[in-house]
Structures are given as structure tokens and as C-alpha cells.
């Protein structure tokens, strides 16, 4: 075969194949069998995110997108007038969207709720309105709105996680890790069978409410740029509350900005200031570099080997480790650090976890900043000893404090506790990790110094709580000015950490106030907020006070928690049920529930006792 005939043969084959493809896909279109990828993806149920008690923080809910096809619209003004009330838009806004679009197909509004979508479909049928499409989609609802929003994160238009736990556990929540796996009998599953697993967090919604309330009050009173207030159980590493303000509402992500979405306790590294001295003194005492009887002289400053001065807040005279903590003596901490080599000090600090991520479960975690000792200057060791020239995260501070609280045993923090599969199997996400880094005697000594700090002679006396012993340390850290690369004269971080009860801590509280205006000292503006948080949480968590010990006795009163009534052949009475408890009804396929208002159910339609029918509409009015 010559070259010309070969070309003719090849092109003839390609032409025949092209005709075959056109015929094949044309036949599919005529039969209506073109695969609908959007519909297939929408059938996968994304798992919920819950707090430690099972309260929903994020869950899947049905929405609908409303679109129009302009060639089918006969009267734009009539259509706009009819759609406006249901879409909560003005007729002029709808008309403007349609008329200004360069495409014949356009979306008028996305993610209207399921009840509104059903009313819209009825209206379109009743008025025989053409050119409007109501497309069912699955979306995300965050019932607690701003609460713990940076921890939870948010999803995009296609229900994929973009930040927070939604992002870090996207494959778990979306069920993609289960694609291709068989059922219990080994039968293969399609993606339409897949449901995502649920993620249970360690936080307690009630604790989170308390911390965010106090953080907001502190933010307003100090006119600060931001506030972080955290609570952790040192025995398990469970972070039971982590407030970071400002925050945002993930239901309305477009109204947020990068600052409000920042999960500062996880991703932001900063110099901790004088709170860090408890870890410095712990390391030095435990290594034998100093003892609790070692004495150092503070003349109001520390002199480096090169002759430069590092100032102290005052001239404290002769100080031991106890006085260094009580008075927050910079010079004393610096002179104490002279008793150990740079390499030895660096090793002890890394034992606390500084310079490494905690692995708590939130994405984007910083490892902080801790240079290797071979890169230190003659100022590095003394300045690190007082909480400068080292950057940490708030999670790292909680982790390090756990060793002081647990008599020398460090426990890594975690924000996720369990993964619950669609069939109800519960798997612990991350086993509790324990390792001893201090002798028990060292940790107890440091806690006793911190107790004195909360007394009348220490910097943390404003954190003291009546009838309960607190181990406290306050701090005030300078912030580097990025323009001058020197410490700012106006920007500071005021902080305070507390372990309670001091004898055997079951709670760690940590507060950092970023760039307060006016008063800047941690002992004056951070300690009072720690006291308020402690007062609020002591009774809720069940920490006994000295004069009010908790006594177990048989004469207890059990108040049953309100539960969602079961729906059988007849409708139950929903009166008095809160909106939070009702939310699972929105996920049912057999009935359609519309919740109107906020609070608790006051009226329902149809009334209790009405026979349940498939697809029936139930309206619950809340006040």
C-alpha cells in the first residue's frame, strides 16, 4: 500500500469511529441516560461533627439551588414578583440578575432551605411558571454558628472541607476512604452507598460557651486585637474548650475575613514571655543545674558575657527559684540559666515539646521557633530562659503545662476523641500519649511556687479563687515590630496560666491577650479573666472547693435530659423540645420538617396524634 492510500485508510477509520461516537452519545441523550455526576456526588452523606457529649456542631442538611433558563421565560417581571418572597430577594434584584447575565443559564440563588424549595416547586406548578429549575443539593449547617468556628472550619460549594476539622478529616467525613470497600458480606459498594463517618471532638459545648463569653468580655475591656482562652484536662490531654476571638459564622463564610478565620491557638507562633519561666526553672531544677536552695542576686539587670544588659522589672535582691517565679524575676531566671550548657538547656526544652507540633488534630499547626543551641548568641540562653527568643503556640503551652500538672508526666493535647463509622462503630482517634520528662518532686515544687504567685505577694494574686488552691503564673511579652525588627514599644501579649486544684490538677486554663490597649501587664488584665473562668468552670466540671467538698450520697435527684421523641405511626408532641434536639429531623427522607424561629417548640402542625404519612410536611414553630 502506497503512502497516499495509507493516509486515506487511516482517515476513513477515524471518520467511521467519529460517526460511531456521535451516534452512541446521541442515543444516550435521547434515552435520557447521560450520567449525572452532580447527582451521584450529592447522594454521598457527609458525616457530622459533634462535641464530646454528642451535640451537633456541623451536620448535613438538604438545600436547593434555584436557576433559570432565559429562553423559556415568558415574563421576567411576573416571574420576579412571584419568586421574590420565597427567595427573600426583591423583584428588582431578581430582574437585574436575569437581564444582566451574559449566559442563558444562571443561578438566581443558591442553598435555599428545603422547606422553601418545596414551597417554590408548588408555586411553579400552580402558576405554571416556565424556565425555573429547583436543583436539590446537600449542604452544611452549623447550628452553633460562631461557637468553636475556627476549630470546626467550613466547606466549599461542593461540600468539600476547606478549613479546620472539616478539612483535616475531609476523607473521613465525606466517606471517600470507604470507596470500593465491601459491606460485611464482602459485596462491593458503589459511591451512592457510601456515608461519611462522624467526628467527635474533645471540646464541651458548655465550656466553649463560657470561655467565649469571657474572651469577648476581655477583648472589649482591653481593646485588644485578639484573645485566646483555652481549657484542657491534663490527665487525658483533652482540650475541652478553645476560644479564639475574633471568630466567624461558618454558615456565612463570605462575610468573614482571614483574621476571623484564623485558629490562633494552633497556627500562630509568638514569644510567651514570663509564663515560660515555670518551664525554665522546672528544667534547670530537674537536671540538677540548680536546686530549690540556689541563690542568685538581682540588681535590676543581667549582664551577658559580652557586657550587654538585660533589664528586670525591679531589683529583687537575693532570689531562689521560688522568688524568681513569685516575682517574675528576669535577672534571676537569666543567672539561673548560666548553670547549664546551651546544648543541655535546648534538650530539656525539646523534652517539653517546644520546637515540634503537638499533633492535636487541627490542620496548619505551627511547630513554633526554637533555634538549635549551636546557633545561639551569648544573649540567647538568658533571654530564652525568660520567654524571649523562642516562639510557641498556645497548644504547646498546654502540653508543657501538663507535665507540671501530672507530677512530671507530659501528655500531648488532642482536639479529636473518636471516629464513629456510619454503622455505629466507635474508634479512638489517637491514644493518649504519656512520657515522663520531670521527677515528681520537681513538678510539685514548681506548683508550690505557682501557688505562692497567686497569694498576696505574687504577680498572680488577682487570679485567686476562694476555697480553692490555684497554681498560677502571669506574663507580659513584647512583640517584634516587623517594620523595625525590634521589640515594639506599644504592642504586647498579656498572659496567665493556671493549674487547678494545685494539689492534683484536673484543669489547665491559659489566656493570652494580644495587643491590649491601655494596661498591658498580665497580672492586671489576664489574671482576673482566669479567675472568672475558674469560678465558672469549677462547679460545672465538679472540682470540689475546700469548704464545699463534694459528698456522694444516695439521695440524688436525676433530671432526665430531653430527647427527641420517636415518630411511629402517629406524630408525637414536640412541645418544649429545643431546636438543637430537633435538627436530626431535617435529615429524614420519609418526612419534611420546617423549623420556624429560635428556641423551643411552642406550636406544631399537624398536631400530635396525627397519622404519619410518607412525605408529610411538619411545621414546628419555636419561641
PEUR-V457707 format. One record per run of one state. SS is the DSSP state (~ for helix, > for strand, _ for the rest). FROM is the first residue (numbers start at 1). LEN is the number of residues. If there is no record, write none. Layout:
((SS;FROM;LEN) (SS;FROM;LEN))
This chain:
((_;1;2) (~;3;28) (_;31;6) (~;37;6) (_;43;2) (>;45;1) (_;46;3) (>;49;2) (_;51;5) (>;56;14) (~;70;3) (_;73;3) (~;76;12) (_;88;3) (~;91;10) (_;101;4) (>;105;9) (~;114;14) (_;128;4) (>;132;10) (_;142;7) (~;149;4) (_;153;1) (>;154;2) (_;156;5) (>;161;3) (~;164;5) (_;169;1) (~;170;5) (_;175;1) (~;176;3) (_;179;3) (>;182;1) (_;183;5) (>;188;1) (_;189;2) (~;191;3) (_;194;1) (>;195;1) (_;196;2) (>;198;4) (_;202;3) (~;205;18) (_;223;3) (>;226;8) (_;234;4) (>;238;8) (_;246;4) (~;250;6) (_;256;2) (~;258;4) (_;262;2) (~;264;4) (_;268;2) (>;270;1) (_;271;2) (~;273;15) (_;288;8) (>;296;3) (_;299;2) (>;301;3) (_;304;5) (>;309;3) (_;312;5) (>;317;3) (_;320;1) (~;321;7) (_;328;2) (~;330;8) (_;338;4) (~;342;10) (_;352;17) (>;369;1) (_;370;3) (~;373;3) (_;376;4) (~;380;6) (_;386;5) (>;391;2) (_;393;1) (~;394;12) (_;406;3) (>;409;3) (_;412;2) (>;414;1) (_;415;1) (>;416;5) (_;421;5) (>;426;3) (_;429;5) (>;434;3) (_;437;3) (~;440;14) (_;454;7) (~;461;3) (_;464;1) (>;465;1) (_;466;2) (>;468;1) (_;469;1) (>;470;12) (_;482;4) (>;486;15) (_;501;6) (>;507;8) (_;515;7) (~;522;4) (_;526;1) (~;527;15) (_;542;28) (>;570;1) (_;571;7) (>;578;1) (~;579;9) (_;588;4) (>;592;5) (_;597;3) (>;600;6) (_;606;5) (>;611;1) (_;612;5) (>;617;6) (_;623;1))
